[in-house]
Amino acid sequence: MTTSTPTGPDTCRWTVPAGAASTFSWAYDDGRERLLSLYQRGKDRQWDADRRIDWNLEVDPADPLGTPDEALPLHGTPYWDRLGSERRAELRQHFAAWQFSQFLHGEQGAMVCSARIVESTPDLDAKFCAATQTMDEARHVEIFSRFLREKITLSYPVNDSLRTLLDDTLRDSRWDMPYLGMQVLVEGLALAAFGLLRDTTRRPLPRHLLAYVMQDEARHVAFGRMALRDHYRGLSATELAEREEFVIEGCHLMRSRLRGTEVLENFGVPRTAAVRIAEESSYLRAFRRTLFSRIAPCVRDIGLWSPEVQEAFVDLCDGDAQGADLDRLMRQDDEIAEALDGRRFAAEEAARAQEIAEMIDLGGDAPA
């Protein structure tokens, strides 16, 4: 797999000084029923990417997602008119590689942050949930890495805005910040991005892997909502204001992450023009509205919904700061993944039954 920029030993490693202390809990009682229910669900829903996903499904690197040209920011600009069919195919490959590379980097960030939650959260039931999430995130890193390596054959480095948010999250010594930075902001934004691509791609392999990852992520967001809602009820107004400021700054970083200017610059677009094109793209504007629609109700639910936060989300969501019905969306995420499983494995059983019937028929035709 090639990368869009040179890599080497110094560019493939990133070390962030840990800010949080390790906390042990000697209280081995039953814990909170809601979190223990999520922990049980996390254990029940472990799955193997080699077995659940059909990696033999073909993906055309020149059109990995099968989304319309209008989904590309350059479409409708003079830069698009100058590209021939071959370069437009390369642009589709690069944009898909950029999207899935940022998914990959975000999932590794989620894996590190969930491991940090195991280490630093004071409650044992939360440690249990974070432990199952760490395994989930490792599987997601495996999946997106393999998809990029084997199917798209191209990758992009971590976006500067995502890197900054991860750095801010991991350096903070307060134990709840990995929850807030990762479970609410990065995971919430990832869920919305995954859902939009899951519902628009015409390619079965990316649709399947996004649906299965979303089934896990819905559980992770629920975990963050429960734990933070309980904790934030006991914080002072000053402490809540500090976390609201973090949410606002983090969401603006995530908005910048969505521009994809790295791709446009690789196709000869100057940085200033790339930013302008990304900001004016009707598809990306709709994309941003959808993305933050999943974060807004979660932030409101955990108690960080001051007038300042509401004003920020009005800007982020282009006027719609209320967001979606998060519980309904997460139920749908689970149902879509289960339906895909049902269709795939039912087809495999039918094919196997047909194969057995044909073998029986062949045996019956054999001479005595």
PyMOL commands that set and color helices and strands:
alter all, ss='L'
color gray80, all
select helices_A, chain A and resi 33-44+49-52+69-71+78-82+85-120+124-152+160-171+177-200+204-232+237-257+261-266+271-280+282-301+307-316+326-364
alter helices_A, ss='H'
color red, helices_A
select strands_A, chain A and resi 2-3+154-155
alter strands_A, ss='S'
color yellow, strands_A
deselect
rebuild
show_as cartoon
